[in-house]
Amino acid sequence: MSEPELTTIGLDDIEALAVGAWILGTGGGGSPYLGLLNLRRLYAEGHRVQLMSPHDLGDDDWVAVVSNMGAPLVGQERLADSRNIARAVRMQEEINNIKFRAVMSVEIGGGNGVQALMAAVHLGIPVVDADCMGRAFPEAQMTSVAIGGLRPYPCTLYDPRGIEAVVTKVPSWKWMERASRKICVEMGSIASTSKAPRTGREVKDWAIHFTTTKAIRIGRAVQEAHRRHEDPIAALLESEGGKKLFTGKIVDVARRTTEGFLRGSALVEGSDADRGDRLKLSFQNEWVVAWRGEEPIVMAPDLICVLDSVNGHGVGTETVRYGQRVTVVALPAPDVLTSPRGLEFVGPRAFGYDLEFRSVFSPR
């Protein structure tokens, strides 16, 4: 097999990636800001990260799949350290006696969208332009590889106090979520993790491709709109085929950290064309369902993105606050998530809502 074409990711790309990943995070995945600070420092020291196409992987290549696991609010309190995620990957190599060809994020959304880059700096391997969600989700079984029925184990978890844990075998993806979440909670509701290693063939068949470049494209669209003094939200919707759903001001937020998740709701009082109406946003790390009055108007797996109405940047469930002027938009979900089997894993019933999924992008 010929050598794959590698593209060096510039610092401008990383700045755009952070903006785009925060939007694709649909409120979760943790803020990319601390990871961005890490990468700025690493780039200032001369390090560089390379990006490769998933199509260039050999079928027998091993790919590490990484993420920070836990409650986003805790992630704002414990500073990110790129060495932690790299150690979780090394643990997988040691346990399985393998060598990784490349690394990818389990989710492109939020801070996890830059975790693979942080790991790649220390591991000396490229980042695959792909992930397993095309957004962010709160639980281990809410991935394209779980939908594909791939093996869920082993999973390594690392804590900077020197705690190293491994979930060696489980009967299902839901059990992987339960077992690893318990360990994560004991680590303080945040842990650096390396999920079950994936082969190049599995990445080609089941990963969601070119999501890193998608996040960079979204970030650039927002940044370019700022430079042109244009509406960044309109630029985003035009770039990604999204829909504007509601505009208003945050008038109430209720949230709590429990069992390693950030759960709660936010209430938006309408303005402009939405004056007189209210929108309630329910979340479990990510925005899951939006209700206009008693009617659910958008739900997972459609991407529910709450954006700052002025700068177009994402607003996280851990950072949303009273008085913020926000615009709620929807972006299309990857096809694998909206398939009948995909909805079993990531549809509204997977979050405990007795709702029949209907995409805002489906014909009425």
C-alpha positions as CSV (number, residue, x, y, z in Angstrom):
1,M,0.0,0.0,0.0
2,S,1.4,3.4,-0.9
3,E,2.1,6.0,1.7
4,P,-1.0,8.0,2.7
5,E,-1.2,11.7,1.9
6,L,-0.9,13.6,5.1
7,T,-1.9,17.2,5.6
8,T,-0.3,19.4,8.2
9,I,-2.9,21.1,10.3
10,G,-2.0,24.8,10.8
11,L,-2.7,26.9,13.9
12,D,-5.4,28.8,11.9
13,D,-7.0,25.5,11.2
14,I,-7.0,24.6,14.9
15,E,-8.6,28.0,15.8
16,A,-11.4,27.3,13.3
17,L,-11.7,23.7,14.5
18,A,-12.4,24.9,18.0
19,V,-15.2,27.2,16.8
20,G,-16.7,24.5,14.6
21,A,-16.4,21.7,17.2
22,W,-18.1,23.8,19.8
23,I,-21.1,24.3,17.4
24,L,-21.1,20.6,16.5
25,G,-21.0,19.7,20.2
26,T,-24.7,20.6,20.5
27,G,-24.0,22.0,24.0
28,G,-21.8,19.1,25.2
29,G,-18.4,17.5,24.7
30,G,-16.9,20.1,26.9
31,S,-15.6,23.5,25.8
32,P,-12.7,23.3,23.3
33,Y,-11.1,26.4,24.8
34,L,-8.8,24.6,27.3
35,G,-7.7,22.2,24.6
36,L,-7.1,25.1,22.2
37,L,-4.8,26.7,24.8
38,N,-2.9,23.4,25.1
39,L,-2.5,23.2,21.3
40,R,-1.4,26.9,21.0
41,R,1.3,26.2,23.5
42,L,2.4,22.9,21.8
43,Y,2.5,24.7,18.4
44,A,4.5,27.5,19.9
45,E,7.0,24.8,21.1
46,G,7.3,23.6,17.5
47,H,5.0,20.6,17.5
48,R,2.7,19.9,14.5
49,V,-0.2,17.6,13.9
50,Q,-1.0,15.8,10.6
51,L,-4.4,14.8,9.3
52,M,-5.1,11.7,7.1
53,S,-8.1,10.5,5.2
54,P,-9.9,7.4,6.6
55,H,-9.7,6.0,3.1
56,D,-5.9,5.8,3.3
57,L,-5.9,3.5,6.3
58,G,-4.8,-0.1,5.7
59,D,-7.5,-2.6,6.7
60,D,-5.2,-4.1,9.4
61,D,-4.0,-0.7,10.8
62,W,-4.9,0.0,14.4
63,V,-6.6,3.3,15.2
64,A,-6.9,4.7,18.7
65,V,-10.3,6.3,19.6
66,V,-10.1,8.9,22.3
67,S,-12.2,11.2,24.4
68,N,-12.6,12.9,27.8
69,M,-15.4,11.3,29.6
70,G,-17.5,12.9,32.3
71,A,-19.6,16.0,33.1
72,P,-18.7,19.1,31.1
73,L,-19.0,21.3,34.2
74,V,-16.2,19.4,35.9
75,G,-14.1,19.8,32.7
76,Q,-14.2,23.6,33.2
77,E,-12.7,23.1,36.6
78,R,-9.9,20.6,35.9
79,L,-7.5,22.0,33.3
80,A,-6.8,19.9,30.2
81,D,-3.4,18.2,29.9
82,S,-2.5,16.6,26.5
83,R,-0.3,14.1,28.3
84,N,-3.3,12.5,30.0
85,I,-5.1,11.5,26.8
86,A,-1.8,10.2,25.3
87,R,-1.3,8.0,28.4
88,A,-4.7,6.4,27.9
89,V,-3.7,5.5,24.4
90,R,-0.3,4.0,25.5
91,M,-2.2,1.9,28.0
92,Q,-4.2,0.3,25.2
93,E,-1.0,-0.4,23.3
94,E,0.5,-2.1,26.4
95,I,-2.6,-4.1,27.2
96,N,-3.2,-5.3,23.6
97,N,0.4,-5.5,22.5
98,I,-0.3,-3.4,19.4
99,K,1.0,-0.2,17.8
100,F,-1.4,2.4,16.7
101,R,-1.2,3.8,13.1
102,A,-3.3,6.8,13.9
103,V,-5.7,8.4,16.4
104,M,-9.2,9.8,16.1
105,S,-11.8,11.4,18.4
106,V,-14.9,9.4,19.5
107,E,-16.9,12.6,18.9
108,I,-16.1,15.7,16.9
109,G,-18.3,17.8,19.1
110,G,-16.9,20.2,21.8
111,G,-13.6,19.7,23.5
112,N,-13.4,16.1,22.4
113,G,-13.0,17.4,18.9
114,V,-9.5,18.5,19.7
115,Q,-8.5,15.6,22.0
116,A,-7.2,13.5,19.1
117,L,-4.9,16.3,18.1
118,M,-3.6,16.7,21.7
119,A,-2.8,13.0,21.8
120,A,-1.2,13.0,18.4
121,V,1.4,15.5,19.5
122,H,2.8,13.1,22.1
123,L,2.2,9.9,20.2
124,G,3.8,11.0,16.9
125,I,1.0,9.6,14.8
126,P,-1.5,11.4,12.5
127,V,-5.2,12.1,13.2
128,V,-7.8,10.4,11.1
129,D,-10.3,12.8,9.6
130,A,-13.3,11.0,11.2
131,D,-15.2,10.3,14.4
132,C,-17.9,8.0,15.7
133,M,-20.8,10.5,16.2
134,G,-20.6,13.5,13.8
135,R,-21.5,15.6,16.9
136,A,-21.4,14.9,20.6
137,F,-23.4,12.4,22.7
138,P,-23.3,11.7,26.4
139,E,-23.0,7.9,26.5
140,A,-20.6,5.2,25.3
141,Q,-23.2,3.3,23.2
142,M,-24.3,6.4,21.3
143,T,-21.8,5.9,18.5
144,S,-21.7,4.7,14.9
145,V,-19.5,1.8,15.9
146,A,-22.0,0.6,18.5
147,I,-24.8,0.9,15.9
148,G,-22.5,-1.2,13.7
149,G,-22.3,-3.9,16.4
150,L,-18.5,-3.7,16.8
151,R,-16.8,-4.9,19.9
152,P,-17.1,-2.4,22.8
153,Y,-14.0,-3.4,24.8
154,P,-11.4,-2.9,26.2
155,C,-11.5,0.7,27.4
156,T,-8.7,2.5,29.3
157,L,-9.3,5.4,31.7
158,Y,-6.5,7.6,33.1
159,D,-6.6,10.2,35.9
160,P,-3.6,12.6,36.5
161,R,-3.3,11.5,40.1
162,G,-1.9,8.3,38.8
163,I,-5.1,6.2,38.7
164,E,-5.1,3.8,35.7
165,A,-8.2,1.6,35.1
166,V,-9.2,-0.8,32.4
167,V,-12.6,-2.3,31.5
168,T,-11.4,-5.5,30.0
169,K,-14.6,-7.1,28.9
170,V,-18.4,-6.4,28.9
171,P,-21.4,-8.1,27.3
172,S,-22.7,-5.0,25.5
173,W,-22.1,-1.3,24.8
174,K,-24.6,-0.3,27.5
175,W,-22.6,-2.3,30.1
176,M,-19.4,-0.5,28.9
177,E,-21.2,2.8,29.5
178,R,-22.3,1.7,33.0
179,A,-18.9,0.2,34.1
180,S,-16.7,3.0,32.7
181,R,-19.1,5.7,34.0
182,K,-18.7,4.3,37.5
183,I,-15.0,4.5,37.3
184,C,-15.2,8.0,35.8
185,V,-17.4,9.2,38.7
186,E,-14.8,7.9,41.2
187,M,-12.1,9.8,39.3
188,G,-14.1,13.0,40.0
189,S,-16.5,12.8,37.1
190,I,-13.8,13.4,34.5
191,A,-11.4,10.9,32.9
192,S,-9.1,10.6,29.9
193,T,-10.2,7.5,27.9
194,S,-9.1,5.4,25.0
195,K,-12.0,3.4,23.7
196,A,-11.9,-0.1,22.1
197,P,-9.2,0.0,19.3
198,R,-10.6,0.0,15.8
199,T,-9.1,-1.5,12.7
200,G,-8.7,0.5,9.5
201,R,-11.4,-1.6,7.9
202,E,-13.8,-0.8,10.8
203,V,-13.1,2.9,10.5
204,K,-13.7,2.8,6.8
205,D,-17.0,0.9,7.2
206,W,-18.5,2.5,10.4
207,A,-16.8,5.8,11.3
208,I,-18.3,9.1,10.2
209,H,-15.9,10.5,7.7
210,F,-14.3,13.9,7.2
211,T,-15.8,15.5,10.4
212,T,-12.6,17.2,11.4
213,T,-12.5,19.1,8.1
214,K,-16.2,19.7,8.5
215,A,-15.6,21.4,11.9
216,I,-12.8,23.5,10.4
217,R,-15.2,24.5,7.5
218,I,-17.9,25.6,9.9
219,G,-15.4,27.5,12.0
220,R,-14.0,29.3,9.0
221,A,-17.6,30.2,7.8
222,V,-18.2,31.9,11.2
223,Q,-14.8,33.6,11.3
224,E,-15.1,34.8,7.7
225,A,-18.6,36.3,8.4
226,H,-17.0,38.2,11.3
227,R,-14.3,39.6,9.1
228,R,-16.9,40.7,6.6
229,H,-19.2,42.2,9.3
230,E,-21.9,39.8,8.2
231,D,-24.3,37.5,10.2
232,P,-22.2,34.5,11.3
233,I,-25.4,32.4,12.0
234,A,-26.7,33.0,8.5
235,A,-23.2,31.9,7.2
236,L,-23.4,28.7,9.2
237,L,-26.8,27.8,8.0
238,E,-25.9,28.5,4.4
239,S,-22.7,26.4,4.7
240,E,-24.3,23.4,6.4
241,G,-27.9,23.4,5.2
242,G,-29.2,24.2,8.7
243,K,-32.5,25.7,9.9
244,K,-33.1,28.6,12.3
245,L,-35.7,27.6,14.9
246,F,-35.9,30.3,17.7
247,T,-34.3,33.5,18.8
248,G,-34.5,35.0,22.3
249,K,-33.0,35.5,25.8
250,I,-32.2,32.9,28.4
251,V,-34.6,33.5,31.4
252,D,-34.0,30.4,33.4
253,V,-31.4,27.6,33.8
254,A,-31.7,24.5,36.0
255,R,-28.8,22.1,36.0
256,R,-27.2,19.5,38.2
257,T,-24.2,17.2,38.0
258,T,-25.3,13.6,38.8
259,E,-23.9,10.2,37.9
260,G,-21.2,11.7,35.8
261,F,-23.6,13.7,33.6
262,L,-24.8,17.3,33.5
263,R,-28.6,17.3,33.4
264,G,-31.2,20.0,33.3
265,S,-33.1,22.5,31.2
266,A,-32.9,26.1,29.9
267,L,-35.8,28.4,29.1
268,V,-35.6,30.9,26.2
269,E,-38.0,33.8,26.1
270,G,-38.7,34.7,22.4
271,S,-37.7,37.9,20.7
272,D,-38.2,39.4,17.2
273,A,-40.4,37.0,15.3
274,D,-40.6,34.7,18.3
275,R,-41.8,37.3,20.8
276,G,-44.5,36.0,23.0
277,D,-43.4,32.4,22.8
278,R,-41.0,30.4,25.0
279,L,-38.7,27.5,24.1
280,K,-37.6,24.9,26.7
281,L,-34.4,23.1,26.0
282,S,-33.8,19.8,27.9
283,F,-30.3,18.4,28.1
284,Q,-28.1,15.5,29.3
285,N,-24.6,17.0,28.6
286,E,-26.0,17.8,25.1
287,W,-29.3,19.5,24.1
288,V,-31.7,16.6,23.5
289,V,-35.2,18.0,23.0
290,A,-36.6,21.5,22.4
291,W,-40.2,22.2,23.3
292,R,-42.2,25.2,22.0
293,G,-45.0,25.3,24.4
294,E,-46.1,21.7,24.7
295,E,-44.9,20.7,21.3
296,P,-41.4,19.2,20.7
297,I,-40.1,21.0,17.7
298,V,-36.6,19.3,17.4
299,M,-35.0,16.3,19.0
300,A,-31.9,14.2,18.9
301,P,-30.2,12.9,16.7
302,D,-30.9,16.2,14.8
303,L,-28.2,18.6,16.0
304,I,-29.7,21.2,18.3
305,C,-27.2,24.0,18.4
306,V,-27.7,27.0,20.8
307,L,-25.6,29.9,19.5
308,D,-24.6,33.3,20.8
309,S,-26.8,35.6,18.7
310,V,-24.0,38.1,18.3
311,N,-20.9,36.1,17.5
312,G,-22.4,32.8,16.3
313,H,-20.3,30.7,18.7
314,G,-21.7,27.6,20.4
315,V,-23.2,27.9,23.9
316,G,-22.6,24.9,26.2
317,T,-24.9,23.4,28.7
318,E,-22.3,24.1,31.4
319,T,-21.9,27.8,30.3
320,V,-25.4,28.8,29.4
321,R,-26.6,31.6,31.8
322,Y,-29.4,34.0,32.5
323,G,-29.6,36.9,30.1
324,Q,-27.7,35.4,27.2
325,R,-29.1,36.3,23.8
326,V,-29.2,33.1,21.8
327,T,-30.4,31.7,18.5
328,V,-31.4,28.0,18.4
329,V,-30.7,26.2,15.1
330,A,-30.8,22.7,13.8
331,L,-28.2,20.9,11.6
332,P,-28.7,17.6,9.8
333,A,-27.5,14.4,11.5
334,P,-25.4,11.8,9.7
335,D,-27.5,9.2,8.0
336,V,-26.3,6.3,10.2
337,L,-27.8,8.1,13.3
338,T,-31.2,8.5,11.7
339,S,-31.5,4.9,10.4
340,P,-34.0,2.6,12.2
341,R,-31.2,0.9,14.1
342,G,-29.4,4.2,14.8
343,L,-32.5,5.6,16.4
344,E,-32.5,2.7,18.9
345,F,-29.2,4.1,20.1
346,V,-29.5,7.9,19.8
347,G,-33.2,8.7,19.2
348,P,-35.3,10.5,21.8
349,R,-36.4,7.2,23.5
350,A,-32.7,6.4,24.1
351,F,-32.8,9.5,26.4
352,G,-36.0,8.5,28.2
353,Y,-38.4,10.6,26.1
354,D,-41.5,8.8,24.8
355,L,-41.4,10.6,21.5
356,E,-41.4,9.4,17.9
357,F,-38.4,10.9,16.1
358,R,-39.2,13.3,13.3
359,S,-36.4,15.3,11.8
360,V,-36.9,19.0,11.1
361,F,-35.4,18.2,7.8
362,S,-38.0,15.6,6.8
363,P,-40.8,16.7,4.5
364,R,-43.9,17.7,6.5
